[in-house]
Amino acid sequence: MKEDGDRAVLERSLTYTTLLLLAGTAFIIPTSLLPARDRNRVLRAEVQALEAEVEAGGRELAELQAEQEALRSDPYLVERLLRRDYRWVAPGDLVIPVEPAAKK
């Protein structure tokens, strides 16, 4: 009979131990994964920001390449820019100086 009592105590102890292990595992696994989930979220946001930056850089590059091609192939564009930005005057042009109006 004593063996039956000892066996019942052993089984109860084993059951409690198993439940404690399961409860501990159920607590430890999620708490150890939460920081990884948060870090993953931060990294995804960084990746999205970098992808947007790369896309914007690609658009800017395309615009600059189009401008470069226009400057290489359109001499009239180059002349307009020289006149506007650097006040370039072509040989034979008549220059009429104009004074700005005085402020009242």
C-alpha positions as CSV (number, residue, x, y, z in Angstrom):
1,M,0.0,0.0,0.0
2,K,2.8,2.3,0.8
3,E,4.1,1.9,-2.7
4,D,0.7,3.0,-4.1
5,G,0.9,6.2,-1.9
6,D,4.5,6.8,-3.0
7,R,3.5,6.3,-6.6
8,A,0.6,8.7,-6.3
9,V,2.9,11.3,-4.8
10,L,5.5,10.7,-7.5
11,E,2.9,11.0,-10.3
12,R,1.5,14.2,-8.7
13,S,5.0,15.6,-8.4
14,L,5.7,14.7,-12.0
15,T,2.4,16.4,-13.1
16,Y,3.2,19.6,-11.2
17,T,6.8,19.6,-12.6
18,T,5.5,19.2,-16.1
19,L,2.9,22.0,-15.6
20,L,5.6,24.3,-14.2
21,L,7.9,23.5,-17.1
22,L,5.1,24.2,-19.6
23,A,4.2,27.4,-17.8
24,G,7.8,28.5,-17.7
25,T,8.3,27.7,-21.4
26,A,5.1,29.5,-22.3
27,F,6.4,32.6,-20.5
28,I,10.0,32.5,-21.6
29,I,9.5,31.9,-25.3
30,P,7.3,34.9,-25.9
31,T,9.3,37.2,-23.7
32,S,12.5,36.2,-25.5
33,L,10.9,36.7,-29.0
34,L,9.4,40.2,-28.3
35,P,12.7,42.0,-28.6
36,A,13.4,40.3,-31.9
37,R,9.9,41.2,-33.2
38,D,10.4,44.8,-32.2
39,R,13.9,44.9,-33.8
40,N,12.4,43.3,-37.0
41,R,9.8,46.0,-37.1
42,V,12.5,48.7,-36.8
43,L,14.6,47.1,-39.5
44,R,11.7,46.8,-41.9
45,A,11.0,50.5,-41.5
46,E,14.6,51.3,-42.2
47,V,14.5,49.1,-45.3
48,Q,11.4,50.9,-46.5
49,A,13.0,54.3,-46.0
50,L,16.2,53.2,-47.8
51,E,14.2,51.8,-50.7
52,A,12.3,55.1,-51.0
53,E,15.6,57.0,-50.9
54,V,17.0,54.7,-53.6
55,E,13.9,55.2,-55.7
56,A,14.1,59.0,-55.3
57,G,17.8,58.9,-56.2
58,G,17.0,56.9,-59.3
59,R,14.5,59.5,-60.4
60,E,17.0,62.3,-59.8
61,L,19.6,60.4,-61.8
62,A,17.2,60.0,-64.7
63,E,16.4,63.7,-64.6
64,L,20.1,64.6,-64.5
65,Q,20.9,62.3,-67.4
66,A,18.1,63.8,-69.5
67,E,19.4,67.3,-68.7
68,Q,23.0,66.2,-69.6
69,E,21.8,64.7,-72.9
70,A,19.9,67.9,-73.7
71,L,23.0,70.0,-72.9
72,R,25.1,67.8,-75.2
73,S,22.6,67.7,-78.1
74,D,20.9,71.2,-78.1
75,P,23.2,74.1,-78.7
76,Y,20.4,76.6,-78.4
77,L,19.6,75.4,-74.9
78,V,23.3,75.9,-74.0
79,E,23.2,79.4,-75.5
80,R,20.0,80.3,-73.6
81,L,21.5,79.1,-70.3
82,L,24.8,81.0,-70.9
83,R,22.9,84.2,-71.6
84,R,20.5,83.8,-68.6
85,D,22.9,82.5,-66.0
86,Y,26.2,84.2,-67.0
87,R,24.9,87.2,-69.0
88,W,26.9,85.9,-71.9
89,V,26.8,88.1,-75.0
90,A,27.5,86.7,-78.4
91,P,29.8,88.5,-80.8
92,G,27.8,91.0,-82.8
93,D,25.0,91.3,-80.3
94,L,24.0,94.9,-79.4
95,V,24.0,95.4,-75.7
96,I,21.7,98.2,-74.3
97,P,22.4,98.7,-70.6
98,V,19.2,99.3,-68.6
99,E,19.3,100.9,-65.1
100,P,16.9,99.5,-62.6
101,A,14.1,101.9,-61.6
102,A,14.8,103.8,-58.5
103,K,12.7,102.8,-55.5
104,K,10.4,105.4,-54.2
